[in-house]
Amino acid sequence: MVYLLSDAAAGVHGQVVRIDGDELLLMSHPSIIGEGPRHPKWTVERVARAFAGELANRLQPLGLHRT
């Protein structure tokens, strides 16, 4: 943490950093998966239908995964 707050890390921007025991890791950034449904006025019911429908097969696994 001290390194990332120091001038020595001036070139490190917008990174998600994780320390897991003795390992220092960079995490991937969230990304958009395909095109999303559109509606001019979203309601709770429309969001629920989108998740039950076209978004259902795009849900990502939970937890940490190495690439």
PDB file of N, H, CA, C and O in Angstrom:
ATOM      1  N   MET A   1       0.816  -1.178   0.000  1.00  0.00           N
ATOM      2  CA  MET A   1       0.000   0.000   0.000  1.00  0.00           C
ATOM      3  C   MET A   1       0.866   1.250   0.000  1.00  0.00           C
ATOM      4  O   MET A   1       0.590   2.201  -0.732  1.00  0.00           O
ATOM      5  N   VAL A   2       1.902   1.251   0.811  1.00  0.00           N
ATOM      6  H   VAL A   2       2.126   0.479   1.405  1.00  0.00           H
ATOM      7  CA  VAL A   2       2.775   2.425   0.886  1.00  0.00           C
ATOM      8  C   VAL A   2       3.419   2.680  -0.464  1.00  0.00           C
ATOM      9  O   VAL A   2       3.522   3.833  -0.882  1.00  0.00           O
ATOM     10  N   TYR A   3       3.859   1.625  -1.165  1.00  0.00           N
ATOM     11  H   TYR A   3       3.775   0.689  -0.825  1.00  0.00           H
ATOM     12  CA  TYR A   3       4.454   1.784  -2.495  1.00  0.00           C
ATOM     13  C   TYR A   3       3.453   2.443  -3.439  1.00  0.00           C
ATOM     14  O   TYR A   3       3.797   3.393  -4.144  1.00  0.00           O
ATOM     15  N   LEU A   4       2.215   1.946  -3.458  1.00  0.00           N
ATOM     16  H   LEU A   4       1.936   1.175  -2.886  1.00  0.00           H
ATOM     17  CA  LEU A   4       1.219   2.471  -4.384  1.00  0.00           C
ATOM     18  C   LEU A   4       0.873   3.928  -4.099  1.00  0.00           C
ATOM     19  O   LEU A   4       0.443   4.643  -5.004  1.00  0.00           O
ATOM     20  N   LEU A   5       1.051   4.375  -2.877  1.00  0.00           N
ATOM     21  H   LEU A   5       1.400   3.794  -2.141  1.00  0.00           H
ATOM     22  CA  LEU A   5       0.803   5.770  -2.520  1.00  0.00           C
ATOM     23  C   LEU A   5       2.017   6.670  -2.740  1.00  0.00           C
ATOM     24  O   LEU A   5       1.927   7.890  -2.610  1.00  0.00           O
ATOM     25  N   SER A   6       3.152   6.057  -3.075  1.00  0.00           N
ATOM     26  H   SER A   6       3.226   5.066  -3.181  1.00  0.00           H
ATOM     27  CA  SER A   6       4.386   6.831  -3.213  1.00  0.00           C
ATOM     28  C   SER A   6       4.583   7.335  -4.640  1.00  0.00           C
ATOM     29  O   SER A   6       3.907   6.892  -5.569  1.00  0.00           O
ATOM     30  N   ASP A   7       5.517   8.267  -4.798  1.00  0.00           N
ATOM     31  H   ASP A   7       6.066   8.627  -4.044  1.00  0.00           H
ATOM     32  CA  ASP A   7       5.878   8.770  -6.121  1.00  0.00           C
ATOM     33  C   ASP A   7       6.468   7.681  -7.004  1.00  0.00           C
ATOM     34  O   ASP A   7       6.405   7.787  -8.229  1.00  0.00           O
ATOM     35  N   ALA A   8       7.036   6.644  -6.418  1.00  0.00           N
ATOM     36  H   ALA A   8       7.087   6.558  -5.423  1.00  0.00           H
ATOM     37  CA  ALA A   8       7.630   5.552  -7.194  1.00  0.00           C
ATOM     38  C   ALA A   8       6.582   4.827  -8.034  1.00  0.00           C
ATOM     39  O   ALA A   8       6.922   4.207  -9.041  1.00  0.00           O
ATOM     40  N   ALA A   9       5.315   4.898  -7.633  1.00  0.00           N
ATOM     41  H   ALA A   9       5.039   5.402  -6.814  1.00  0.00           H
ATOM     42  CA  ALA A   9       4.239   4.229  -8.368  1.00  0.00           C
ATOM     43  C   ALA A   9       3.466   5.206  -9.258  1.00  0.00           C
ATOM     44  O   ALA A   9       2.308   4.957  -9.594  1.00  0.00           O
ATOM     45  N   ALA A  10       4.102   6.312  -9.639  1.00  0.00           N
ATOM     46  H   ALA A  10       5.043   6.514  -9.367  1.00  0.00           H
ATOM     47  CA  ALA A  10       3.422   7.336 -10.435  1.00  0.00           C
ATOM     48  C   ALA A  10       2.875   6.789 -11.752  1.00  0.00           C
ATOM     49  O   ALA A  10       1.899   7.330 -12.273  1.00  0.00           O
ATOM     50  N   GLY A  11       3.465   5.751 -12.296  1.00  0.00           N
ATOM     51  H   GLY A  11       4.257   5.312 -11.873  1.00  0.00           H
ATOM     52  CA  GLY A  11       3.013   5.179 -13.571  1.00  0.00           C
ATOM     53  C   GLY A  11       1.961   4.094 -13.417  1.00  0.00           C
ATOM     54  O   GLY A  11       1.509   3.534 -14.416  1.00  0.00           O
ATOM     55  N   VAL A  12       1.567   3.789 -12.210  1.00  0.00           N
ATOM     56  H   VAL A  12       1.934   4.243 -11.399  1.00  0.00           H
ATOM     57  CA  VAL A  12       0.554   2.754 -11.964  1.00  0.00           C
ATOM     58  C   VAL A  12      -0.790   3.454 -11.789  1.00  0.00           C
ATOM     59  O   VAL A  12      -1.011   4.156 -10.802  1.00  0.00           O
ATOM     60  N   HIS A  13      -1.680   3.256 -12.753  1.00  0.00           N
ATOM     61  H   HIS A  13      -1.500   2.685 -13.555  1.00  0.00           H
ATOM     62  CA  HIS A  13      -2.980   3.942 -12.736  1.00  0.00           C
ATOM     63  C   HIS A  13      -4.112   2.935 -12.880  1.00  0.00           C
ATOM     64  O   HIS A  13      -4.028   2.030 -13.710  1.00  0.00           O
ATOM     65  N   GLY A  14      -5.152   3.076 -12.099  1.00  0.00           N
ATOM     66  H   GLY A  14      -5.220   3.811 -11.425  1.00  0.00           H
ATOM     67  CA  GLY A  14      -6.388   2.332 -12.295  1.00  0.00           C
ATOM     68  C   GLY A  14      -6.275   0.827 -12.218  1.00  0.00           C
ATOM     69  O   GLY A  14      -7.072   0.124 -12.839  1.00  0.00           O
ATOM     70  N   GLN A  15      -5.325   0.315 -11.488  1.00  0.00           N
ATOM     71  H   GLN A  15      -4.678   0.886 -10.983  1.00  0.00           H
ATOM     72  CA  GLN A  15      -5.131  -1.118 -11.401  1.00  0.00           C
ATOM     73  C   GLN A  15      -5.835  -1.690 -10.173  1.00  0.00           C
ATOM     74  O   GLN A  15      -5.917  -1.039  -9.132  1.00  0.00           O
ATOM     75  N   VAL A  16      -6.337  -2.901 -10.306  1.00  0.00           N
ATOM     76  H   VAL A  16      -6.270  -3.430 -11.152  1.00  0.00           H
ATOM     77  CA  VAL A  16      -6.886  -3.625  -9.174  1.00  0.00           C
ATOM     78  C   VAL A  16      -5.796  -4.578  -8.719  1.00  0.00           C
ATOM     79  O   VAL A  16      -5.416  -5.493  -9.449  1.00  0.00           O
ATOM     80  N   VAL A  17      -5.293  -4.360  -7.510  1.00  0.00           N
ATOM     81  H   VAL A  17      -5.602  -3.616  -6.917  1.00  0.00           H
ATOM     82  CA  VAL A  17      -4.147  -5.115  -6.990  1.00  0.00           C
ATOM     83  C   VAL A  17      -4.624  -5.996  -5.845  1.00  0.00           C
ATOM     84  O   VAL A  17      -5.436  -5.579  -5.019  1.00  0.00           O
ATOM     85  N   ARG A  18      -4.110  -7.217  -5.807  1.00  0.00           N
ATOM     86  H   ARG A  18      -3.450  -7.556  -6.478  1.00  0.00           H
ATOM     87  CA  ARG A  18      -4.471  -8.146  -4.739  1.00  0.00           C
ATOM     88  C   ARG A  18      -3.205  -8.776  -4.184  1.00  0.00           C
ATOM     89  O   ARG A  18      -2.331  -9.194  -4.943  1.00  0.00           O
ATOM     90  N   ILE A  19      -3.106  -8.845  -2.875  1.00  0.00           N
ATOM     91  H   ILE A  19      -3.816  -8.506  -2.258  1.00  0.00           H
ATOM     92  CA  ILE A  19      -2.026  -9.589  -2.237  1.00  0.00           C
ATOM     93  C   ILE A  19      -2.667 -10.795  -1.576  1.00  0.00           C
ATOM     94  O   ILE A  19      -3.556 -10.667  -0.733  1.00  0.00           O
ATOM     95  N   ASP A  20      -2.198 -11.968  -1.975  1.00  0.00           N
ATOM     96  H   ASP A  20      -1.476 -12.072  -2.659  1.00  0.00           H
ATOM     97  CA  ASP A  20      -2.729 -13.236  -1.464  1.00  0.00           C
ATOM     98  C   ASP A  20      -1.568 -13.990  -0.847  1.00  0.00           C
ATOM     99  O   ASP A  20      -0.827 -14.684  -1.543  1.00  0.00           O
ATOM    100  N   GLY A  21      -1.411 -13.851   0.466  1.00  0.00           N
ATOM    101  H   GLY A  21      -2.013 -13.287   1.031  1.00  0.00           H
ATOM    102  CA  GLY A  21      -0.268 -14.473   1.131  1.00  0.00           C
ATOM    103  C   GLY A  21       1.013 -13.851   0.636  1.00  0.00           C
ATOM    104  O   GLY A  21       1.254 -12.663   0.851  1.00  0.00           O
ATOM    105  N   ASP A  22       1.849 -14.651  -0.034  1.00  0.00           N
ATOM    106  H   ASP A  22       1.653 -15.616  -0.209  1.00  0.00           H
ATOM    107  CA  ASP A  22       3.134 -14.148  -0.535  1.00  0.00           C
ATOM    108  C   ASP A  22       3.088 -13.753  -2.009  1.00  0.00           C
ATOM    109  O   ASP A  22       4.130 -13.473  -2.603  1.00  0.00           O
ATOM    110  N   GLU A  23       1.908 -13.727  -2.602  1.00  0.00           N
ATOM    111  H   GLU A  23       1.062 -13.954  -2.119  1.00  0.00           H
ATOM    112  CA  GLU A  23       1.779 -13.452  -4.035  1.00  0.00           C
ATOM    113  C   GLU A  23       1.123 -12.098  -4.279  1.00  0.00           C
ATOM    114  O   GLU A  23       0.081 -11.793  -3.699  1.00  0.00           O
ATOM    115  N   LEU A  24       1.742 -11.283  -5.145  1.00  0.00           N
ATOM    116  H   LEU A  24       2.589 -11.532  -5.616  1.00  0.00           H
ATOM    117  CA  LEU A  24       1.221  -9.986  -5.552  1.00  0.00           C
ATOM    118  C   LEU A  24       0.595 -10.157  -6.928  1.00  0.00           C
ATOM    119  O   LEU A  24       1.267 -10.583  -7.867  1.00  0.00           O
ATOM    120  N   LEU A  25      -0.697  -9.825  -7.053  1.00  0.00           N
ATOM    121  H   LEU A  25      -1.242  -9.479  -6.290  1.00  0.00           H
ATOM    122  CA  LEU A  25      -1.427 -10.098  -8.289  1.00  0.00           C
ATOM    123  C   LEU A  25      -2.075  -8.847  -8.852  1.00  0.00           C
ATOM    124  O   LEU A  25      -2.452  -7.946  -8.102  1.00  0.00           O
ATOM    125  N   LEU A  26      -2.207  -8.788 -10.169  1.00  0.00           N
ATOM    126  H   LEU A  26      -1.901  -9.520 -10.778  1.00  0.00           H
ATOM    127  CA  LEU A  26      -3.033  -7.786 -10.829  1.00  0.00           C
ATOM    128  C   LEU A  26      -4.315  -8.481 -11.257  1.00  0.00           C
ATOM    129  O   LEU A  26      -4.281  -9.573 -11.823  1.00  0.00           O
ATOM    130  N   MET A  27      -5.441  -7.845 -10.986  1.00  0.00           N
ATOM    131  H   MET A  27      -5.469  -6.957 -10.526  1.00  0.00           H
ATOM    132  CA  MET A  27      -6.734  -8.407 -11.321  1.00  0.00           C
ATOM    133  C   MET A  27      -7.226  -7.792 -12.623  1.00  0.00           C
ATOM    134  O   MET A  27      -6.859  -6.666 -12.959  1.00  0.00           O
ATOM    135  N   SER A  28      -8.052  -8.525 -13.353  1.00  0.00           N
ATOM    136  H   SER A  28      -8.351  -9.439 -13.080  1.00  0.00           H
ATOM    137  CA  SER A  28      -8.602  -7.980 -14.593  1.00  0.00           C
ATOM    138  C   SER A  28      -9.710  -6.987 -14.266  1.00  0.00           C
ATOM    139  O   SER A  28     -10.332  -7.048 -13.205  1.00  0.00           O
ATOM    140  N   HIS A  29      -9.934  -6.092 -15.182  1.00  0.00           N
ATOM    141  H   HIS A  29      -9.429  -6.043 -16.044  1.00  0.00           H
ATOM    142  CA  HIS A  29     -10.975  -5.080 -15.028  1.00  0.00           C
ATOM    143  C   HIS A  29     -12.301  -5.656 -15.514  1.00  0.00           C
ATOM    144  O   HIS A  29     -12.315  -6.543 -16.367  1.00  0.00           O
ATOM    145  N   PRO A  30     -13.391  -5.169 -14.989  1.00  0.00           N
ATOM    146  CA  PRO A  30     -14.695  -5.580 -15.530  1.00  0.00           C
ATOM    147  C   PRO A  30     -14.787  -5.217 -17.004  1.00  0.00           C
ATOM    148  O   PRO A  30     -14.210  -4.222 -17.442  1.00  0.00           O
ATOM    149  N   SER A  31     -15.497  -6.006 -17.750  1.00  0.00           N
ATOM    150  H   SER A  31     -15.966  -6.814 -17.395  1.00  0.00           H
ATOM    151  CA  SER A  31     -15.672  -5.714 -19.174  1.00  0.00           C
ATOM    152  C   SER A  31     -17.119  -5.969 -19.575  1.00  0.00           C
ATOM    153  O   SER A  31     -17.840  -6.714 -18.911  1.00  0.00           O
ATOM    154  N   ILE A  32     -17.526  -5.351 -20.651  1.00  0.00           N
ATOM    155  H   ILE A  32     -16.941  -4.746 -21.191  1.00  0.00           H
ATOM    156  CA  ILE A  32     -18.881  -5.518 -21.162  1.00  0.00           C
ATOM    157  C   ILE A  32     -18.921  -6.780 -22.006  1.00  0.00           C
ATOM    158  O   ILE A  32     -18.056  -7.004 -22.852  1.00  0.00           O
ATOM    159  N   ILE A  33     -19.935  -7.601 -21.766  1.00  0.00           N
ATOM    160  H   ILE A  33     -20.638  -7.419 -21.079  1.00  0.00           H
ATOM    161  CA  ILE A  33     -20.088  -8.866 -22.490  1.00  0.00           C
ATOM    162  C   ILE A  33     -21.219  -8.705 -23.493  1.00  0.00           C
ATOM    163  O   ILE A  33     -22.391  -8.705 -23.116  1.00  0.00           O
ATOM    164  N   GLY A  34     -20.875  -8.569 -24.762  1.00  0.00           N
ATOM    165  H   GLY A  34     -19.923  -8.570 -25.068  1.00  0.00           H
ATOM    166  CA  GLY A  34     -21.877  -8.471 -25.814  1.00  0.00           C
ATOM    167  C   GLY A  34     -22.741  -7.226 -25.705  1.00  0.00           C
ATOM    168  O   GLY A  34     -22.434  -6.290 -24.967  1.00  0.00           O
ATOM    169  N   GLU A  35     -23.830  -7.241 -26.462  1.00  0.00           N
ATOM    170  H   GLU A  35     -24.080  -8.001 -27.062  1.00  0.00           H
ATOM    171  CA  GLU A  35     -24.793  -6.146 -26.451  1.00  0.00           C
ATOM    172  C   GLU A  35     -25.818  -6.403 -25.360  1.00  0.00           C
ATOM    173  O   GLU A  35     -26.193  -7.548 -25.106  1.00  0.00           O
ATOM    174  N   GLY A  36     -26.260  -5.354 -24.729  1.00  0.00           N
ATOM    175  H   GLY A  36     -25.956  -4.424 -24.936  1.00  0.00           H
ATOM    176  CA  GLY A  36     -27.263  -5.492 -23.687  1.00  0.00           C
ATOM    177  C   GLY A  36     -28.645  -5.119 -24.184  1.00  0.00           C
ATOM    178  O   GLY A  36     -28.781  -4.387 -25.164  1.00  0.00           O
ATOM    179  N   PRO A  37     -29.661  -5.616 -23.516  1.00  0.00           N
ATOM    180  CA  PRO A  37     -31.014  -5.225 -23.898  1.00  0.00           C
ATOM    181  C   PRO A  37     -31.214  -3.728 -23.647  1.00  0.00           C
ATOM    182  O   PRO A  37     -30.569  -3.141 -22.779  1.00  0.00           O
ATOM    183  N   ARG A  38     -32.098  -3.137 -24.405  1.00  0.00           N
ATOM    184  H   ARG A  38     -32.622  -3.614 -25.111  1.00  0.00           H
ATOM    185  CA  ARG A  38     -32.373  -1.706 -24.259  1.00  0.00           C
ATOM    186  C   ARG A  38     -33.861  -1.505 -24.007  1.00  0.00           C
ATOM    187  O   ARG A  38     -34.707  -2.225 -24.536  1.00  0.00           O
ATOM    188  N   HIS A  39     -34.148  -0.521 -23.196  1.00  0.00           N
ATOM    189  H   HIS A  39     -33.461   0.064 -22.766  1.00  0.00           H
ATOM    190  CA  HIS A  39     -35.528  -0.119 -22.979  1.00  0.00           C
ATOM    191  C   HIS A  39     -35.502   1.327 -22.512  1.00  0.00           C
ATOM    192  O   HIS A  39     -34.674   1.681 -21.673  1.00  0.00           O
ATOM    193  N   PRO A  40     -36.387   2.173 -23.034  1.00  0.00           N
ATOM    194  CA  PRO A  40     -36.350   3.584 -22.661  1.00  0.00           C
ATOM    195  C   PRO A  40     -36.733   3.844 -21.202  1.00  0.00           C
ATOM    196  O   PRO A  40     -36.382   4.886 -20.649  1.00  0.00           O
ATOM    197  N   LYS A  41     -37.444   2.911 -20.579  1.00  0.00           N
ATOM    198  H   LYS A  41     -37.729   2.064 -21.029  1.00  0.00           H
ATOM    199  CA  LYS A  41     -37.873   3.117 -19.202  1.00  0.00           C
ATOM    200  C   LYS A  41     -37.820   1.778 -18.460  1.00  0.00           C
ATOM    201  O   LYS A  41     -38.777   1.005 -18.499  1.00  0.00           O
ATOM    202  N   TRP A  42     -36.691   1.506 -17.782  1.00  0.00           N
ATOM    203  H   TRP A  42     -35.913   2.134 -17.751  1.00  0.00           H
ATOM    204  CA  TRP A  42     -36.533   0.244 -17.062  1.00  0.00           C
ATOM    205  C   TRP A  42     -37.365   0.240 -15.787  1.00  0.00           C
ATOM    206  O   TRP A  42     -37.436   1.238 -15.069  1.00  0.00           O
ATOM    207  N   THR A  43     -37.986  -0.891 -15.525  1.00  0.00           N
ATOM    208  H   THR A  43     -37.928  -1.701 -16.108  1.00  0.00           H
ATOM    209  CA  THR A  43     -38.707  -1.114 -14.269  1.00  0.00           C
ATOM    210  C   THR A  43     -38.105  -2.359 -13.631  1.00  0.00           C
ATOM    211  O   THR A  43     -37.339  -3.077 -14.273  1.00  0.00           O
ATOM    212  N   VAL A  44     -38.441  -2.615 -12.389  1.00  0.00           N
ATOM    213  H   VAL A  44     -39.064  -2.032 -11.868  1.00  0.00           H
ATOM    214  CA  VAL A  44     -37.954  -3.828 -11.717  1.00  0.00           C
ATOM    215  C   VAL A  44     -38.383  -5.061 -12.511  1.00  0.00           C
ATOM    216  O   VAL A  44     -37.596  -5.992 -12.680  1.00  0.00           O
ATOM    217  N   GLU A  45     -39.602  -5.074 -12.992  1.00  0.00           N
ATOM    218  H   GLU A  45     -40.242  -4.317 -12.855  1.00  0.00           H
ATOM    219  CA  GLU A  45     -40.114  -6.228 -13.735  1.00  0.00           C
ATOM    220  C   GLU A  45     -39.357  -6.419 -15.048  1.00  0.00           C
ATOM    221  O   GLU A  45     -39.049  -7.556 -15.407  1.00  0.00           O
ATOM    222  N   ARG A  46     -39.050  -5.352 -15.770  1.00  0.00           N
ATOM    223  H   ARG A  46     -39.300  -4.429 -15.478  1.00  0.00           H
ATOM    224  CA  ARG A  46     -38.305  -5.457 -17.033  1.00  0.00           C
ATOM    225  C   ARG A  46     -36.881  -5.950 -16.790  1.00  0.00           C
ATOM    226  O   ARG A  46     -36.354  -6.756 -17.558  1.00  0.00           O
ATOM    227  N   VAL A  47     -36.262  -5.458 -15.713  1.00  0.00           N
ATOM    228  H   VAL A  47     -36.690  -4.803 -15.089  1.00  0.00           H
ATOM    229  CA  VAL A  47     -34.906  -5.929 -15.369  1.00  0.00           C
ATOM    230  C   VAL A  47     -34.959  -7.423 -15.041  1.00  0.00           C
ATOM    231  O   VAL A  47     -34.096  -8.183 -15.481  1.00  0.00           O
ATOM    232  N   ALA A  48     -35.954  -7.844 -14.281  1.00  0.00           N
ATOM    233  H   ALA A  48     -36.655  -7.227 -13.923  1.00  0.00           H
ATOM    234  CA  ALA A  48     -36.095  -9.260 -13.933  1.00  0.00           C
ATOM    235  C   ALA A  48     -36.278 -10.108 -15.189  1.00  0.00           C
ATOM    236  O   ALA A  48     -35.683 -11.180 -15.299  1.00  0.00           O
ATOM    237  N   ARG A  49     -37.090  -9.646 -16.132  1.00  0.00           N
ATOM    238  H   ARG A  49     -37.573  -8.776 -16.042  1.00  0.00           H
ATOM    239  CA  ARG A  49     -37.285 -10.397 -17.382  1.00  0.00           C
ATOM    240  C   ARG A  49     -35.990 -10.470 -18.193  1.00  0.00           C
ATOM    241  O   ARG A  49     -35.695 -11.498 -18.802  1.00  0.00           O
ATOM    242  N   ALA A  50     -35.219  -9.381 -18.201  1.00  0.00           N
ATOM    243  H   ALA A  50     -35.459  -8.546 -17.707  1.00  0.00           H
ATOM    244  CA  ALA A  50     -33.947  -9.387 -18.942  1.00  0.00           C
ATOM    245  C   ALA A  50     -32.976 -10.401 -18.350  1.00  0.00           C
ATOM    246  O   ALA A  50     -32.302 -11.122 -19.086  1.00  0.00           O
ATOM    247  N   PHE A  51     -32.902 -10.460 -16.994  1.00  0.00           N
ATOM    248  H   PHE A  51     -33.449  -9.875 -16.396  1.00  0.00           H
ATOM    249  CA  PHE A  51     -32.013 -11.435 -16.356  1.00  0.00           C
ATOM    250  C   PHE A  51     -32.507 -12.862 -16.550  1.00  0.00           C
ATOM    251  O   PHE A  51     -31.701 -13.785 -16.663  1.00  0.00           O
ATOM    252  N   ALA A  52     -33.804 -13.050 -16.590  1.00  0.00           N
ATOM    253  H   ALA A  52     -34.459 -12.300 -16.498  1.00  0.00           H
ATOM    254  CA  ALA A  52     -34.358 -14.390 -16.816  1.00  0.00           C
ATOM    255  C   ALA A  52     -34.251 -14.788 -18.283  1.00  0.00           C
ATOM    256  O   ALA A  52     -34.256 -15.976 -18.607  1.00  0.00           O
ATOM    257  N   GLY A  53     -34.155 -13.801 -19.170  1.00  0.00           N
ATOM    258  H   GLY A  53     -34.151 -12.836 -18.907  1.00  0.00           H
ATOM    259  CA  GLY A  53     -34.119 -14.064 -20.604  1.00  0.00           C
ATOM    260  C   GLY A  53     -32.728 -13.972 -21.188  1.00  0.00           C
ATOM    261  O   GLY A  53     -31.885 -14.838 -20.953  1.00  0.00           O
ATOM    262  N   GLU A  54     -32.489 -12.907 -21.960  1.00  0.00           N
ATOM    263  H   GLU A  54     -33.174 -12.204 -22.151  1.00  0.00           H
ATOM    264  CA  GLU A  54     -31.262 -12.832 -22.753  1.00  0.00           C
ATOM    265  C   GLU A  54     -29.979 -12.663 -21.936  1.00  0.00           C
ATOM    266  O   GLU A  54     -28.897 -12.952 -22.447  1.00  0.00           O
ATOM    267  N   LEU A  55     -30.064 -12.210 -20.703  1.00  0.00           N
ATOM    268  H   LEU A  55     -30.943 -11.975 -20.288  1.00  0.00           H
ATOM    269  CA  LEU A  55     -28.848 -12.091 -19.887  1.00  0.00           C
ATOM    270  C   LEU A  55     -28.512 -13.385 -19.138  1.00  0.00           C
ATOM    271  O   LEU A  55     -27.397 -13.537 -18.638  1.00  0.00           O
ATOM    272  N   ALA A  56     -29.449 -14.301 -19.058  1.00  0.00           N
ATOM    273  H   ALA A  56     -30.355 -14.178 -19.463  1.00  0.00           H
ATOM    274  CA  ALA A  56     -29.258 -15.517 -18.258  1.00  0.00           C
ATOM    275  C   ALA A  56     -28.013 -16.308 -18.672  1.00  0.00           C
ATOM    276  O   ALA A  56     -27.298 -16.816 -17.808  1.00  0.00           O
ATOM    277  N   ASN A  57     -27.747 -16.420 -19.957  1.00  0.00           N
ATOM    278  H   ASN A  57     -28.328 -16.007 -20.659  1.00  0.00           H
ATOM    279  CA  ASN A  57     -26.588 -17.210 -20.406  1.00  0.00           C
ATOM    280  C   ASN A  57     -25.286 -16.418 -20.405  1.00  0.00           C
ATOM    281  O   ASN A  57     -24.248 -16.946 -20.803  1.00  0.00           O
ATOM    282  N   ARG A  58     -25.322 -15.150 -19.961  1.00  0.00           N
ATOM    283  H   ARG A  58     -26.166 -14.722 -19.637  1.00  0.00           H
ATOM    284  CA  ARG A  58     -24.108 -14.327 -19.891  1.00  0.00           C
ATOM    285  C   ARG A  58     -23.587 -14.159 -18.470  1.00  0.00           C
ATOM    286  O   ARG A  58     -22.527 -13.565 -18.271  1.00  0.00           O
ATOM    287  N   LEU A  59     -24.315 -14.671 -17.478  1.00  0.00           N
ATOM    288  H   LEU A  59     -25.176 -15.153 -17.640  1.00  0.00           H
ATOM    289  CA  LEU A  59     -23.865 -14.523 -16.094  1.00  0.00           C
ATOM    290  C   LEU A  59     -22.503 -15.192 -15.928  1.00  0.00           C
ATOM    291  O   LEU A  59     -22.264 -16.270 -16.473  1.00  0.00           O
ATOM    292  N   GLN A  60     -21.627 -14.561 -15.184  1.00  0.00           N
ATOM    293  H   GLN A  60     -21.821 -13.686 -14.741  1.00  0.00           H
ATOM    294  CA  GLN A  60     -20.261 -15.026 -15.007  1.00  0.00           C
ATOM    295  C   GLN A  60     -20.123 -15.815 -13.712  1.00  0.00           C
ATOM    296  O   GLN A  60     -20.846 -15.559 -12.748  1.00  0.00           O
ATOM    297  N   PRO A  61     -19.188 -16.782 -13.683  1.00  0.00           N
ATOM    298  CA  PRO A  61     -18.985 -17.546 -12.449  1.00  0.00           C
ATOM    299  C   PRO A  61     -18.458 -16.650 -11.328  1.00  0.00           C
ATOM    300  O   PRO A  61     -17.766 -15.662 -11.574  1.00  0.00           O
ATOM    301  N   LEU A  62     -18.793 -17.010 -10.118  1.00  0.00           N
ATOM    302  H   LEU A  62     -19.355 -17.813  -9.918  1.00  0.00           H
ATOM    303  CA  LEU A  62     -18.329 -16.264  -8.953  1.00  0.00           C
ATOM    304  C   LEU A  62     -16.944 -16.739  -8.538  1.00  0.00           C
ATOM    305  O   LEU A  62     -16.517 -17.833  -8.906  1.00  0.00           O
ATOM    306  N   GLY A  63     -16.254 -15.918  -7.778  1.00  0.00           N
ATOM    307  H   GLY A  63     -16.601 -15.029  -7.479  1.00  0.00           H
ATOM    308  CA  GLY A  63     -14.951 -16.304  -7.243  1.00  0.00           C
ATOM    309  C   GLY A  63     -13.811 -15.819  -8.130  1.00  0.00           C
ATOM    310  O   GLY A  63     -14.022 -15.119  -9.120  1.00  0.00           O
ATOM    311  N   LEU A  64     -12.622 -16.201  -7.756  1.00  0.00           N
ATOM    312  H   LEU A  64     -12.451 -16.769  -6.951  1.00  0.00           H
ATOM    313  CA  LEU A  64     -11.407 -15.803  -8.470  1.00  0.00           C
ATOM    314  C   LEU A  64     -11.011 -16.887  -9.452  1.00  0.00           C
ATOM    315  O   LEU A  64     -11.026 -18.073  -9.126  1.00  0.00           O
ATOM    316  N   HIS A  65     -10.658 -16.469 -10.655  1.00  0.00           N
ATOM    317  H   HIS A  65     -10.645 -15.505 -10.920  1.00  0.00           H
ATOM    318  CA  HIS A  65     -10.244 -17.393 -11.713  1.00  0.00           C
ATOM    319  C   HIS A  65      -8.969 -16.874 -12.326  1.00  0.00           C
ATOM    320  O   HIS A  65      -8.845 -15.678 -12.590  1.00  0.00           O
ATOM    321  N   ARG A  66      -8.039 -17.739 -12.551  1.00  0.00           N
ATOM    322  H   ARG A  66      -8.140 -18.711 -12.336  1.00  0.00           H
ATOM    323  CA  ARG A  66      -6.783 -17.340 -13.207  1.00  0.00           C
ATOM    324  C   ARG A  66      -6.940 -17.459 -14.715  1.00  0.00           C
ATOM    325  O   ARG A  66      -7.590 -18.377 -15.217  1.00  0.00           O
ATOM    326  N   THR A  67      -6.325 -16.500 -15.440  1.00  0.00           N
ATOM    327  H   THR A  67      -5.797 -15.755 -15.033  1.00  0.00           H
ATOM    328  CA  THR A  67      -6.359 -16.571 -16.906  1.00  0.00           C
ATOM    329  C   THR A  67      -5.003 -16.972 -17.415  1.00  0.00           C
ATOM    330  O   THR A  67      -4.808 -17.092 -18.625  1.00  0.00           O
TER     331      THR A  67
END
